[in-house]
Amino acid sequence: MSSMYEGIVQDLIDEFARLPGVGPKGASRIAFHILNADDETVARLAHVLIEVKDKARFCRSCFNVAQDDLCRICADSRRDQSILCVVEEPKDVMAVERSREFRGRYHVLGGAISPIDGIGPDDLRISELVARLADTGIAEIILATDPNLEGEATATYLTRLISPLGMKITRLASGLPVGGDLEYADEVTLGRAFVGRRQVSP
């Protein structure tokens, strides 16, 4: 597809089009919004983009997005330390938090096992998960990976790996759409899935 606009404007559209979930039309709309915005708005956006790369980091405990060494959830002493919810990405932590059914801690894997994409167990934060399980008094692990092929493969792998440690392992109950993403589940569906979670075995 040939470029529709000249020079820097097309460069801006191309950069926005690289973002996940943004197609050519959406990229054009965002670019022209910025072109029409006042200098202060554009400067604020540019400043936030630079600041987020400079200041945002991953929690040293659970690997959620954080601004300090620990994310706000790991730093909260009121959270139940005996239950650990394993998710694929930081956005899934926010999805679970919106359900208001879970008061434990999290572990963010950084993705899911996907041989077709060349992602294996060693590419995820699985060794860090095993280290956490050895060091803390965790009684239950909830496998809250996405209900798709990659998420199921990851949950199956983790179940086999963790089962010998003797702790309770549960998977979110049905109610979540198969082939969907946890991020897009509504609060009621996700809440029911937590309440009806089931124990799994290898």
C-alpha positions as CSV (number, residue, x, y, z in Angstrom):
1,M,0.0,0.0,0.0
2,S,1.5,3.3,-1.1
3,S,1.8,6.3,1.3
4,M,-1.2,8.6,1.4
5,Y,0.5,11.6,2.9
6,E,3.9,13.2,2.6
7,G,7.0,13.0,4.8
8,I,6.6,13.4,8.6
9,V,2.8,13.1,8.6
10,Q,3.0,9.7,7.0
11,D,5.9,8.8,9.4
12,L,3.6,9.6,12.3
13,I,0.7,7.6,10.9
14,D,3.1,4.6,10.3
15,E,4.3,4.7,13.9
16,F,0.8,4.7,15.3
17,A,-0.1,1.9,12.9
18,R,2.6,-0.3,14.6
19,L,0.7,-0.1,17.9
20,P,-1.4,-3.2,18.8
21,G,-5.1,-2.8,17.9
22,V,-4.5,0.3,15.8
23,G,-5.2,-0.1,12.0
24,P,-4.4,2.4,9.2
25,K,-7.7,4.3,9.7
26,G,-7.2,4.6,13.5
27,A,-3.6,5.6,13.0
28,S,-4.7,8.4,10.7
29,R,-7.3,9.6,13.2
30,I,-4.8,9.7,16.0
31,A,-2.2,11.5,13.8
32,F,-4.6,14.2,12.7
33,H,-5.9,14.6,16.3
34,I,-2.3,15.4,17.3
35,L,-1.8,17.7,14.3
36,N,-4.9,19.7,15.3
37,A,-4.0,19.7,19.1
38,D,-2.5,22.7,20.7
39,D,1.3,22.7,21.5
40,E,0.7,22.2,25.2
41,T,-1.3,19.0,24.7
42,V,1.3,17.6,22.3
43,A,4.2,18.5,24.7
44,R,2.3,16.8,27.6
45,L,1.9,13.7,25.6
46,A,5.6,13.7,24.5
47,H,6.6,14.2,28.1
48,V,4.5,11.3,29.4
49,L,5.9,9.0,26.8
50,I,9.5,9.8,27.8
51,E,8.7,9.6,31.5
52,V,7.0,6.2,31.3
53,K,10.0,4.7,29.6
54,D,12.3,6.3,32.2
55,K,10.3,5.6,35.4
56,A,8.1,2.6,34.8
57,R,9.5,-0.8,35.7
58,F,8.4,-4.3,36.7
59,C,7.8,-5.3,40.3
60,R,10.7,-7.4,41.6
61,S,8.3,-9.8,43.2
62,C,5.4,-10.4,40.8
63,F,6.6,-8.6,37.6
64,N,3.5,-6.4,37.4
65,V,4.0,-2.9,36.1
66,A,5.3,-0.7,38.9
67,Q,6.8,2.7,39.7
68,D,8.8,1.4,42.7
69,D,10.6,-1.9,43.5
70,L,7.3,-3.4,44.5
71,C,3.9,-2.8,42.8
72,R,1.1,-1.4,44.9
73,I,-0.5,-4.9,45.3
74,C,2.7,-6.6,46.5
75,A,3.3,-3.6,48.9
76,D,-0.2,-4.0,50.4
77,S,0.1,-5.9,53.6
78,R,-3.7,-6.5,53.7
79,R,-3.5,-8.8,50.6
80,D,-3.7,-12.6,51.3
81,Q,-0.2,-14.0,50.9
82,S,-1.4,-17.6,50.9
83,I,-3.1,-17.4,47.4
84,L,-1.2,-16.6,44.2
85,C,-3.0,-15.8,40.9
86,V,-0.8,-16.6,37.9
87,V,-1.6,-14.4,34.8
88,E,0.0,-13.8,31.4
89,E,0.4,-10.0,31.3
90,P,0.1,-7.0,33.5
91,K,-3.2,-6.1,31.8
92,D,-4.7,-9.3,33.1
93,V,-3.9,-8.2,36.7
94,M,-6.1,-5.1,36.1
95,A,-8.9,-7.3,34.6
96,V,-8.9,-9.6,37.7
97,E,-8.8,-6.6,40.0
98,R,-11.9,-5.1,38.4
99,S,-13.8,-8.3,39.3
100,R,-13.2,-7.6,43.0
101,E,-13.3,-11.3,43.8
102,F,-9.6,-11.8,44.5
103,R,-7.6,-10.5,47.4
104,G,-4.4,-12.4,47.1
105,R,-1.2,-11.8,45.2
106,Y,-0.2,-12.2,41.6
107,H,2.6,-13.6,39.4
108,V,2.9,-12.2,35.8
109,L,4.5,-14.7,33.4
110,G,5.1,-12.2,30.6
111,G,3.3,-14.2,28.0
112,A,2.1,-17.8,27.3
113,I,3.7,-20.9,25.8
114,S,3.4,-20.8,22.0
115,P,5.6,-23.1,20.0
116,I,4.3,-21.5,16.7
117,D,5.7,-18.1,17.9
118,G,8.9,-19.7,19.3
119,I,7.9,-19.0,22.9
120,G,8.8,-21.8,25.3
121,P,8.8,-22.1,29.1
122,D,12.3,-20.6,29.4
123,D,11.0,-17.4,27.7
124,L,8.5,-16.9,30.5
125,R,9.0,-16.0,34.2
126,I,8.3,-19.6,35.3
127,S,11.6,-20.2,37.1
128,E,10.9,-17.0,39.1
129,L,7.4,-18.5,39.9
130,V,9.0,-21.7,41.2
131,A,11.4,-19.7,43.3
132,R,8.5,-17.8,44.9
133,L,6.7,-21.0,45.7
134,A,9.7,-22.4,47.5
135,D,10.2,-19.3,49.6
136,T,6.7,-18.4,50.7
137,G,3.7,-20.0,52.5
138,I,1.4,-20.2,49.4
139,A,-1.4,-22.7,49.9
140,E,-3.3,-22.2,46.6
141,I,-2.2,-21.3,43.0
142,I,-4.9,-20.0,40.7
143,L,-4.0,-20.5,37.0
144,A,-5.7,-17.5,35.3
145,T,-4.1,-17.8,31.9
146,D,-6.2,-16.9,28.9
147,P,-8.9,-19.5,27.8
148,N,-7.2,-20.1,24.4
149,L,-4.8,-22.8,23.1
150,E,-1.7,-21.0,24.4
151,G,-3.2,-20.2,27.8
152,E,-4.4,-23.9,28.2
153,A,-0.9,-25.2,27.2
154,T,0.7,-22.9,29.7
155,A,-1.8,-23.9,32.5
156,T,-1.2,-27.6,31.7
157,Y,2.6,-27.2,31.8
158,L,2.4,-25.3,35.1
159,T,0.1,-27.9,36.6
160,R,2.6,-30.7,35.9
161,L,5.5,-28.6,37.1
162,I,3.9,-27.4,40.4
163,S,1.9,-30.5,41.4
164,P,4.8,-32.2,43.1
165,L,5.1,-29.3,45.5
166,G,1.8,-30.4,47.1
167,M,-0.2,-27.1,47.0
168,K,-3.7,-26.7,45.8
169,I,-3.9,-25.8,42.1
170,T,-7.0,-24.3,40.6
171,R,-8.1,-23.1,37.2
172,L,-10.7,-20.4,36.5
173,A,-14.1,-21.9,36.0
174,S,-16.0,-22.0,32.8
175,G,-18.0,-18.9,31.9
176,L,-15.0,-17.2,30.3
177,P,-15.4,-17.5,26.5
178,V,-13.0,-20.0,24.9
179,G,-10.6,-18.3,22.5
180,G,-11.1,-15.0,24.2
181,D,-8.8,-12.7,26.3
182,L,-9.1,-12.2,30.0
183,E,-8.6,-8.5,29.4
184,Y,-12.0,-8.2,27.6
185,A,-14.1,-10.3,30.0
186,D,-16.7,-8.3,31.8
187,E,-16.6,-8.0,35.6
188,V,-19.6,-10.3,36.3
189,T,-18.3,-13.1,34.1
190,L,-14.8,-12.9,35.5
191,G,-16.1,-12.7,39.1
192,R,-18.2,-15.9,38.6
193,A,-15.2,-17.6,37.1
194,F,-13.2,-16.9,40.2
195,V,-16.0,-18.0,42.6
196,G,-16.5,-21.3,40.6
197,R,-12.8,-22.1,40.0
198,R,-11.9,-25.8,40.1
199,Q,-9.0,-27.8,41.3
200,V,-6.8,-29.3,38.6
201,S,-4.3,-32.2,38.5
202,P,-1.8,-33.4,36.0
